[in-house]
Amino acid sequence: MSTANLSSATVKILAPDPLAKLGEAQSYRIRVVPDKRSETPLHAVAALRCENREEIHWLSAGLPSPIEAVRWMRSGFTPSVQEGLGLGVIQELIRSGKAALV
């Protein structure tokens, strides 16, 4: 999947507890967490590194409630990442069948 394809794609998380393993000691759990990028209370889909829980890669824009963010993650969202590790996480989730393009 190229970066251009992802920019117009919608990603749907299929696994109940998605994990993307990019390499040795480089695993990421996909969660809905409070969006620390925003001054207002929002929640977003993020990849949290298992080996270092402070490392967060934001995969989506923020939404007003965690319930809305979970619903969005399970029904399909447009990723806010177009390069770097976040893109690698999404590509690995799709490759492993834990997510799909819709």
The first five atom37 places (N, CA, C, CB, O) and aatype in JSON, in Angstrom:
{
  "aatype": [12, 15, 16, 0, 2, 10, 15, 15, 0, 16, 19, 11, 9, 10, 0, 14, 3, 14, 10, 0, 11, 10, 7, 6, 0, 5, 15, 18, 1, 9, 1, 19, 19, 14, 3, 11, 1, 15, 6, 16, 14, 10, 8, 0, 19, 0, 0, 10, 1, 4, 6, 2, 1, 6, 6, 9, 8, 17, 10, 15, 0, 7, 10, 14, 15, 14, 9, 6, 0, 19, 1, 17, 12, 1, 15, 7, 13, 16, 14, 15, 19, 5, 6, 7, 10, 7, 10, 7, 19, 9, 5, 6, 10, 9, 1, 15, 7, 11, 0, 0, 10, 19],
  "atom_mask": [
    [1, 1, 1, 1, 1],
    [1, 1, 1, 1, 1],
    [1, 1, 1, 1, 1],
    [1, 1, 1, 1, 1],
    [1, 1, 1, 1, 1],
    [1, 1, 1, 1, 1],
    [1, 1, 1, 1, 1],
    [1, 1, 1, 1, 1],
    [1, 1, 1, 1, 1],
    [1, 1, 1, 1, 1],
    [1, 1, 1, 1, 1],
    [1, 1, 1, 1, 1],
    [1, 1, 1, 1, 1],
    [1, 1, 1, 1, 1],
    [1, 1, 1, 1, 1],
    [1, 1, 1, 1, 1],
    [1, 1, 1, 1, 1],
    [1, 1, 1, 1, 1],
    [1, 1, 1, 1, 1],
    [1, 1, 1, 1, 1],
    [1, 1, 1, 1, 1],
    [1, 1, 1, 1, 1],
    [1, 1, 1, 0, 1],
    [1, 1, 1, 1, 1],
    [1, 1, 1, 1, 1],
    [1, 1, 1, 1, 1],
    [1, 1, 1, 1, 1],
    [1, 1, 1, 1, 1],
    [1, 1, 1, 1, 1],
    [1, 1, 1, 1, 1],
    [1, 1, 1, 1, 1],
    [1, 1, 1, 1, 1],
    [1, 1, 1, 1, 1],
    [1, 1, 1, 1, 1],
    [1, 1, 1, 1, 1],
    [1, 1, 1, 1, 1],
    [1, 1, 1, 1, 1],
    [1, 1, 1, 1, 1],
    [1, 1, 1, 1, 1],
    [1, 1, 1, 1, 1],
    [1, 1, 1, 1, 1],
    [1, 1, 1, 1, 1],
    [1, 1, 1, 1, 1],
    [1, 1, 1, 1, 1],
    [1, 1, 1, 1, 1],
    [1, 1, 1, 1, 1],
    [1, 1, 1, 1, 1],
    [1, 1, 1, 1, 1],
    [1, 1, 1, 1, 1],
    [1, 1, 1, 1, 1],
    [1, 1, 1, 1, 1],
    [1, 1, 1, 1, 1],
    [1, 1, 1, 1, 1],
    [1, 1, 1, 1, 1],
    [1, 1, 1, 1, 1],
    [1, 1, 1, 1, 1],
    [1, 1, 1, 1, 1],
    [1, 1, 1, 1, 1],
    [1, 1, 1, 1, 1],
    [1, 1, 1, 1, 1],
    [1, 1, 1, 1, 1],
    [1, 1, 1, 0, 1],
    [1, 1, 1, 1, 1],
    [1, 1, 1, 1, 1],
    [1, 1, 1, 1, 1],
    [1, 1, 1, 1, 1],
    [1, 1, 1, 1, 1],
    [1, 1, 1, 1, 1],
    [1, 1, 1, 1, 1],
    [1, 1, 1, 1, 1],
    [1, 1, 1, 1, 1],
    [1, 1, 1, 1, 1],
    [1, 1, 1, 1, 1],
    [1, 1, 1, 1, 1],
    [1, 1, 1, 1, 1],
    [1, 1, 1, 0, 1],
    [1, 1, 1, 1, 1],
    [1, 1, 1, 1, 1],
    [1, 1, 1, 1, 1],
    [1, 1, 1, 1, 1],
    [1, 1, 1, 1, 1],
    [1, 1, 1, 1, 1],
    [1, 1, 1, 1, 1],
    [1, 1, 1, 0, 1],
    [1, 1, 1, 1, 1],
    [1, 1, 1, 0, 1],
    [1, 1, 1, 1, 1],
    [1, 1, 1, 0, 1],
    [1, 1, 1, 1, 1],
    [1, 1, 1, 1, 1],
    [1, 1, 1, 1, 1],
    [1, 1, 1, 1, 1],
    [1, 1, 1, 1, 1],
    [1, 1, 1, 1, 1],
    [1, 1, 1, 1, 1],
    [1, 1, 1, 1, 1],
    [1, 1, 1, 0, 1],
    [1, 1, 1, 1, 1],
    [1, 1, 1, 1, 1],
    [1, 1, 1, 1, 1],
    [1, 1, 1, 1, 1],
    [1, 1, 1, 1, 1]
  ],
  "atom_positions": [
    [[0.86, -1.19, 0.0], [0.0, 0.0, 0.0], [0.89, 1.23, 0.0], [-0.97, 0.01, 1.23], [1.78, 1.33, 0.84]],
    [[0.68, 2.13, -0.88], [1.49, 3.35, -0.94], [0.87, 4.44, -0.07], [1.63, 3.84, -2.39], [-0.29, 4.35, 0.33]],
    [[1.67, 5.46, 0.21], [1.2, 6.59, 0.99], [0.03, 7.27, 0.29], [2.33, 7.6, 1.23], [-0.91, 7.72, 0.95]],
    [[0.07, 7.35, -1.03], [-1.02, 7.98, -1.78], [-2.32, 7.22, -1.59], [-0.67, 8.05, -3.28], [-3.38, 7.84, -1.45]],
    [[-2.26, 5.89, -1.57], [-3.47, 5.1, -1.36], [-4.06, 5.33, 0.02], [-3.17, 3.62, -1.56], [-5.28, 5.38, 0.16]],
    [[-3.22, 5.46, 1.03], [-3.71, 5.65, 2.39], [-4.34, 7.02, 2.59], [-2.57, 5.45, 3.38], [-5.23, 7.17, 3.42]],
    [[-3.89, 8.02, 1.85], [-4.4, 9.37, 2.04], [-5.89, 9.47, 1.72], [-3.62, 10.35, 1.19], [-6.57, 10.34, 2.24]],
    [[-6.39, 8.58, 0.86], [-7.8, 8.63, 0.51], [-8.55, 7.4, 1.04], [-7.97, 8.72, -1.0], [-9.73, 7.21, 0.73]],
    [[-7.88, 6.57, 1.84], [-8.47, 5.33, 2.33], [-9.15, 5.52, 3.68], [-7.41, 4.25, 2.44], [-8.88, 6.46, 4.42]],
    [[-10.03, 4.59, 3.96], [-10.64, 4.49, 5.28], [-10.19, 3.15, 5.85], [-12.22, 4.6, 5.22], [-10.27, 2.12, 5.19]],
    [[-9.72, 3.17, 7.1], [-9.21, 1.98, 7.75], [-10.19, 1.56, 8.84], [-7.79, 2.23, 8.35], [-10.66, 2.38, 9.63]],
    [[-10.49, 0.28, 8.85], [-11.4, -0.29, 9.85], [-10.59, -1.3, 10.66], [-12.67, -0.96, 9.19], [-9.99, -2.21, 10.1]],
    [[-10.57, -1.14, 11.99], [-9.88, -2.08, 12.87], [-10.8, -3.28, 13.07], [-9.5, -1.4, 14.24], [-11.95, -3.13, 13.47]],
    [[-10.28, -4.49, 12.79], [-11.07, -5.71, 12.87], [-10.84, -6.5, 14.15], [-10.76, -6.58, 11.69], [-11.76, -7.15, 14.64]],
    [[-9.65, -6.47, 14.69], [-9.3, -7.27, 15.86], [-9.78, -6.59, 17.14], [-7.77, -7.5, 15.92], [-9.76, -5.36, 17.23]],
    [[-10.21, -7.38, 18.13], [-10.67, -6.78, 19.39], [-9.53, -6.14, 20.19], [-11.36, -7.82, 20.23], [-9.78, -5.17, 20.91]],
    [[-8.32, -6.64, 20.09], [-7.17, -6.1, 20.8], [-6.0, -6.03, 19.83], [-6.81, -6.96, 22.06], [-5.07, -6.83, 19.93]],
    [[-6.04, -5.08, 18.87], [-5.05, -5.07, 17.8], [-3.64, -4.78, 18.28], [-5.45, -4.06, 16.76], [-3.4, -3.88, 19.09]],
    [[-2.71, -5.57, 17.77], [-1.29, -5.42, 18.07], [-0.54, -5.44, 16.75], [-0.79, -6.55, 19.03], [-0.74, -6.32, 15.92]],
    [[0.33, -4.45, 16.57], [1.19, -4.4, 15.38], [2.62, -4.6, 15.85], [1.03, -3.03, 14.6], [3.15, -3.8, 16.61]],
    [[3.25, -5.67, 15.39], [4.63, -5.95, 15.74], [5.49, -5.59, 14.53], [4.84, -7.45, 16.16], [5.46, -6.27, 13.51]],
    [[6.27, -4.51, 14.68], [7.07, -4.02, 13.56], [8.48, -4.6, 13.57], [7.14, -2.51, 13.6], [9.16, -4.58, 12.54]],
    [[8.92, -5.11, 14.7], [10.26, -5.66, 14.8], [10.5, -6.16, 16.2], [0.0, 0.0, 0.0], [9.61, -6.12, 17.05]],
    [[11.71, -6.63, 16.44], [12.09, -7.09, 17.77], [11.96, -5.93, 18.76], [13.53, -7.68, 17.78], [12.54, -4.86, 18.55]],
    [[11.22, -6.15, 19.83], [10.99, -5.13, 20.87], [10.39, -3.85, 20.29], [12.29, -4.81, 21.59], [10.71, -2.75, 20.75]],
    [[9.54, -4.0, 19.3], [8.86, -2.84, 18.7], [7.43, -3.23, 18.36], [9.61, -2.34, 17.43], [7.08, -3.44, 17.2]],
    [[6.6, -3.33, 19.42], [5.19, -3.71, 19.29], [4.31, -2.54, 19.71], [4.88, -4.97, 20.13], [4.65, -1.79, 20.62]],
    [[3.17, -2.42, 19.03], [2.26, -1.31, 19.29], [0.83, -1.81, 19.44], [2.34, -0.27, 18.15], [0.33, -2.52, 18.58]],
    [[0.18, -1.45, 20.54], [-1.23, -1.73, 20.76], [-2.03, -0.53, 20.26], [-1.53, -2.02, 22.27], [-1.62, 0.62, 20.44]],
    [[-3.16, -0.81, 19.64], [-4.02, 0.25, 19.13], [-5.11, 0.5, 20.16], [-4.62, -0.13, 17.72], [-5.84, -0.42, 20.55]],
    [[-5.22, 1.73, 20.59], [-6.17, 2.1, 21.63], [-6.82, 3.45, 21.31], [-5.47, 2.15, 23.0], [-6.3, 4.24, 20.52]],
    [[-7.94, 3.69, 21.95], [-8.54, 5.02, 21.97], [-8.09, 5.64, 23.29], [-10.13, 4.99, 21.84], [-8.34, 5.09, 24.36]],
    [[-7.44, 6.79, 23.19], [-6.88, 7.45, 24.38], [-7.2, 8.94, 24.34], [-5.35, 7.23, 24.45], [-7.53, 9.48, 23.28]],
    [[-7.11, 9.61, 25.5], [-7.29, 11.07, 25.49], [-6.26, 11.71, 24.54], [-7.14, 11.65, 26.93], [-5.08, 11.37, 24.57]],
    [[-6.73, 12.61, 23.73], [-5.9, 13.25, 22.71], [-5.09, 14.38, 23.35], [-6.76, 13.79, 21.55], [-5.62, 15.46, 23.61]],
    [[-3.82, 14.13, 23.6], [-2.94, 15.1, 24.24], [-2.53, 16.23, 23.3], [-1.7, 14.41, 24.77], [-1.88, 17.19, 23.73]],
    [[-2.89, 16.13, 22.03], [-2.56, 17.18, 21.07], [-3.53, 18.34, 21.17], [-2.56, 16.63, 19.65], [-3.25, 19.43, 20.66]],
    [[-4.66, 18.12, 21.82], [-5.73, 19.1, 21.84], [-5.86, 19.76, 23.21], [-7.05, 18.45, 21.45], [-5.64, 19.13, 24.24]],
    [[-6.21, 21.03, 23.2], [-6.48, 21.74, 24.45], [-7.87, 21.39, 24.99], [-6.36, 23.25, 24.25], [-8.12, 21.51, 26.19]],
    [[-8.76, 20.97, 24.11], [-10.1, 20.56, 24.52], [-10.1, 19.06, 24.76], [-11.17, 20.95, 23.46], [-9.27, 18.35, 24.2]],
    [[-11.02, 18.55, 25.59], [-11.04, 17.12, 25.87], [-11.55, 16.29, 24.69], [-11.91, 16.84, 27.09], [-12.75, 16.2, 24.45]],
    [[-10.63, 15.7, 23.95], [-10.95, 14.85, 22.82], [-10.31, 13.48, 23.01], [-10.49, 15.49, 21.49], [-9.44, 13.31, 23.86]],
    [[-10.75, 12.51, 22.22], [-10.18, 11.16, 22.23], [-9.85, 10.77, 20.8], [-11.16, 10.13, 22.89], [-10.57, 11.13, 19.87]],
    [[-8.75, 10.03, 20.63], [-8.3, 9.65, 19.29], [-7.75, 8.23, 19.3], [-7.24, 10.64, 18.78], [-7.42, 7.68, 20.35]],
    [[-7.66, 7.65, 18.11], [-7.04, 6.35, 17.93], [-5.53, 6.56, 17.89], [-7.56, 5.63, 16.61], [-5.03, 7.44, 17.18]],
    [[-4.82, 5.76, 18.67], [-3.36, 5.9, 18.74], [-2.7, 4.53, 18.84], [-2.97, 6.78, 19.94], [-3.3, 3.55, 19.28]],
    [[-1.44, 4.49, 18.44], [-0.6, 3.31, 18.61], [0.31, 3.58, 19.79], [0.22, 2.97, 17.3], [1.11, 4.52, 19.76]],
    [[0.2, 2.75, 20.83], [1.02, 2.91, 22.02], [2.07, 1.81, 22.04], [0.16, 2.88, 23.32], [1.74, 0.63, 21.91]],
    [[3.31, 2.18, 22.18], [4.38, 1.19, 22.17], [4.33, 0.37, 23.45], [5.76, 1.87, 22.02], [4.3, 0.92, 24.55]],
    [[4.33, -0.93, 23.32], [4.26, -1.85, 24.46], [5.5, -1.74, 25.34], [4.09, -3.29, 23.99], [5.39, -1.8, 26.57]],
    [[6.66, -1.58, 24.75], [7.92, -1.55, 25.5], [8.2, -0.2, 26.14], [9.06, -1.92, 24.59], [9.04, -0.11, 27.04]],
    [[7.52, 0.84, 25.71], [7.7, 2.18, 26.25], [6.36, 2.89, 26.14], [8.83, 2.97, 25.48], [6.06, 3.5, 25.12]],
    [[5.57, 2.82, 27.18], [4.2, 3.32, 27.13], [4.08, 4.82, 26.93], [3.5, 2.94, 28.38], [2.97, 5.33, 26.72]],
    [[5.18, 5.53, 26.99], [5.15, 6.97, 26.75], [5.23, 7.3, 25.26], [6.28, 7.66, 27.48], [4.93, 8.43, 24.87]],
    [[5.62, 6.34, 24.44], [5.71, 6.56, 22.99], [4.33, 6.35, 22.37], [6.76, 5.59, 22.35], [3.78, 5.25, 22.38]],
    [[3.79, 7.44, 21.83], [2.45, 7.41, 21.23], [2.54, 7.93, 19.8], [1.44, 8.27, 22.06], [3.2, 8.93, 19.52]],
    [[1.87, 7.22, 18.9], [1.77, 7.66, 17.51], [0.28, 7.81, 17.2], [2.46, 6.64, 16.52], [-0.46, 6.83, 17.23]],
    [[-0.15, 9.02, 16.9], [-1.56, 9.32, 16.66], [-1.96, 8.84, 15.28], [-1.84, 10.82, 16.81], [-1.3, 9.15, 14.29]],
    [[-3.05, 8.09, 15.22], [-3.51, 7.54, 13.95], [-4.75, 8.23, 13.41], [-3.79, 6.08, 14.11], [-5.07, 8.08, 12.23]],
    [[-5.45, 8.98, 14.26], [-6.68, 9.63, 13.81], [-6.79, 11.03, 14.4], [-7.91, 8.8, 14.2], [-6.02, 11.43, 15.27]],
    [[-7.76, 11.73, 13.91], [-8.13, 13.02, 14.49], [-8.88, 12.75, 15.8], [-9.0, 13.87, 13.5], [-9.28, 11.61, 16.06]],
    [[-9.07, 13.76, 16.61], [-9.78, 13.61, 17.87], [-11.29, 13.73, 17.72], [0.0, 0.0, 0.0], [-11.79, 14.4, 16.82]],
    [[-11.99, 13.05, 18.63], [-13.45, 13.11, 18.69], [-13.86, 13.47, 20.12], [-14.09, 11.75, 18.25], [-13.09, 13.26, 21.05]],
    [[-15.08, 14.0, 20.29], [-15.5, 14.49, 21.61], [-15.62, 13.43, 22.71], [-16.8, 15.16, 21.47], [-15.48, 13.76, 23.89]],
    [[-15.87, 12.17, 22.36], [-16.02, 11.17, 23.43], [-15.3, 9.88, 23.06], [-17.52, 10.89, 23.7], [-15.12, 9.58, 21.88]],
    [[-14.88, 9.12, 24.06], [-14.22, 7.84, 23.77], [-15.14, 6.85, 23.07], [-13.68, 7.22, 25.05], [-14.68, 6.04, 22.26]],
    [[-16.43, 6.9, 23.36], [-17.4, 6.0, 22.72], [-17.46, 6.28, 21.22], [-18.81, 6.15, 23.36], [-17.48, 5.36, 20.41]],
    [[-17.5, 7.57, 20.86], [-17.51, 7.93, 19.44], [-16.22, 7.48, 18.75], [-17.7, 9.45, 19.27], [-16.24, 7.0, 17.62]],
    [[-15.09, 7.65, 19.44], [-13.8, 7.27, 18.86], [-13.72, 5.76, 18.65], [-12.66, 7.74, 19.77], [-13.2, 5.31, 17.62]],
    [[-14.22, 4.96, 19.59], [-14.22, 3.5, 19.44], [-15.14, 3.11, 18.28], [-14.69, 2.81, 20.76], [-14.77, 2.27, 17.46]],
    [[-16.3, 3.7, 18.21], [-17.23, 3.41, 17.12], [-16.59, 3.74, 15.77], [-18.55, 4.21, 17.3], [-16.72, 2.97, 14.82]],
    [[-15.92, 4.85, 15.7], [-15.25, 5.3, 14.49], [-14.11, 4.34, 14.12], [-14.7, 6.73, 14.68], [-13.93, 4.01, 12.95]],
    [[-13.35, 3.88, 15.13], [-12.25, 2.95, 14.9], [-12.77, 1.64, 14.33], [-11.48, 2.7, 16.2], [-12.13, 1.04, 13.46]],
    [[-13.93, 1.17, 14.82], [-14.49, -0.11, 14.39], [-15.29, -0.02, 13.09], [-15.37, -0.66, 15.48], [-15.46, -1.03, 12.41]],
    [[-15.77, 1.17, 12.74], [-16.55, 1.28, 11.5], [-15.73, 1.83, 10.34], [-17.76, 2.17, 11.73], [-16.1, 1.63, 9.18]],
    [[-14.65, 2.52, 10.63], [-13.77, 3.03, 9.6], [-13.42, 4.49, 9.82], [0.0, 0.0, 0.0], [-14.3, 5.32, 10.03]],
    [[-12.13, 4.79, 9.78], [-11.66, 6.16, 9.95], [-10.59, 6.46, 8.9], [-11.12, 6.38, 11.38], [-9.92, 5.56, 8.4]],
    [[-10.46, 7.74, 8.59], [-9.4, 8.17, 7.68], [-8.19, 8.49, 8.53], [-9.85, 9.41, 6.81], [-8.23, 9.41, 9.35]],
    [[-7.1, 7.75, 8.35], [-5.91, 7.98, 9.18], [-5.37, 9.39, 9.0], [-4.83, 6.97, 8.83], [-5.4, 9.95, 7.91]],
    [[-4.86, 9.95, 10.09], [-4.26, 11.28, 10.03], [-2.76, 11.2, 9.77], [-4.53, 12.05, 11.33], [-2.08, 12.23, 9.74]],
    [[-2.24, 9.98, 9.58], [-0.81, 9.8, 9.3], [-0.62, 9.49, 7.82], [-0.2, 8.67, 10.17], [-1.43, 8.79, 7.21]],
    [[0.43, 10.02, 7.26], [0.73, 9.77, 5.86], [2.16, 9.28, 5.67], [0.5, 11.02, 5.04], [2.56, 8.94, 4.55]],
    [[2.94, 9.23, 6.75], [4.32, 8.79, 6.67], [4.8, 8.36, 8.05], [5.22, 9.9, 6.1], [4.1, 8.55, 9.04]],
    [[5.97, 7.79, 8.1], [6.62, 7.46, 9.35], [6.06, 6.21, 10.01], [0.0, 0.0, 0.0], [5.44, 5.37, 9.37]],
    [[6.3, 6.12, 11.31], [5.95, 4.92, 12.06], [4.45, 4.67, 12.11], [6.5, 5.03, 13.44], [4.03, 3.51, 12.07]],
    [[3.65, 5.71, 12.21], [2.2, 5.52, 12.21], [1.71, 4.83, 10.95], [0.0, 0.0, 0.0], [0.84, 3.96, 11.02]],
    [[2.27, 5.2, 9.81], [1.93, 4.55, 8.55], [2.37, 3.09, 8.59], [2.59, 5.29, 7.37], [1.64, 2.21, 8.12]],
    [[3.55, 2.82, 9.13], [4.03, 1.44, 9.26], [3.12, 0.59, 10.13], [0.0, 0.0, 0.0], [2.9, -0.58, 9.82]],
    [[2.6, 1.17, 11.21], [1.68, 0.45, 12.1], [0.41, 0.09, 11.33], [1.33, 1.31, 13.35], [-0.05, -1.05, 11.39]],
    [[-0.15, 1.04, 10.61], [-1.38, 0.78, 9.86], [-1.13, -0.27, 8.79], [-1.91, 2.09, 9.21], [-1.96, -1.17, 8.6]],
    [[-0.02, -0.18, 8.09], [0.3, -1.17, 7.05], [0.43, -2.57, 7.66], [1.59, -0.78, 6.32], [-0.04, -3.54, 7.07]],
    [[1.07, -2.69, 8.83], [1.23, -3.99, 9.48], [-0.12, -4.54, 9.93], [2.18, -3.87, 10.67], [-0.36, -5.74, 9.81]],
    [[-1.0, -3.69, 10.46], [-2.33, -4.14, 10.86], [-3.1, -4.69, 9.67], [-3.12, -2.99, 11.51], [-3.77, -5.72, 9.79]],
    [[-3.0, -4.03, 8.54], [-3.69, -4.5, 7.33], [-3.07, -5.81, 6.84], [-3.63, -3.43, 6.2], [-3.78, -6.76, 6.52]],
    [[-1.74, -5.86, 6.8], [-1.04, -7.05, 6.34], [-1.39, -8.28, 7.19], [0.47, -6.8, 6.38], [-1.53, -9.38, 6.66]],
    [[-1.53, -8.09, 8.5], [-1.8, -9.2, 9.42], [-3.29, -9.52, 9.56], [-1.22, -8.89, 10.78], [-3.66, -10.44, 10.29]],
    [[-4.15, -8.76, 8.88], [-5.58, -9.02, 8.93], [-6.29, -8.44, 10.14], [0.0, 0.0, 0.0], [-7.45, -8.77, 10.39]],
    [[-5.62, -7.58, 10.89], [-6.23, -6.96, 12.07], [-6.94, -5.66, 11.73], [-5.17, -6.7, 13.12], [-7.64, -5.08, 12.56]],
    [[-6.76, -5.21, 10.49], [-7.44, -4.03, 9.97], [-7.67, -4.23, 8.48], [-6.62, -2.71, 10.25], [-7.05, -5.09, 7.85]],
    [[-8.56, -3.44, 7.93], [-8.85, -3.55, 6.51], [-9.13, -2.17, 5.94], [-10.05, -4.5, 6.25], [-9.56, -1.26, 6.65]],
    [[-8.87, -2.02, 4.66], [-9.27, -0.8, 3.96], [-10.73, -0.99, 3.55], [-8.34, -0.51, 2.71], [-11.1, -2.03, 3.01]],
    [[-11.54, 0.02, 3.81], [-12.96, -0.04, 3.45], [-13.33, 1.13, 2.56], [-13.84, -0.05, 4.7], [-14.48, 1.25, 2.16]]
  ]
}
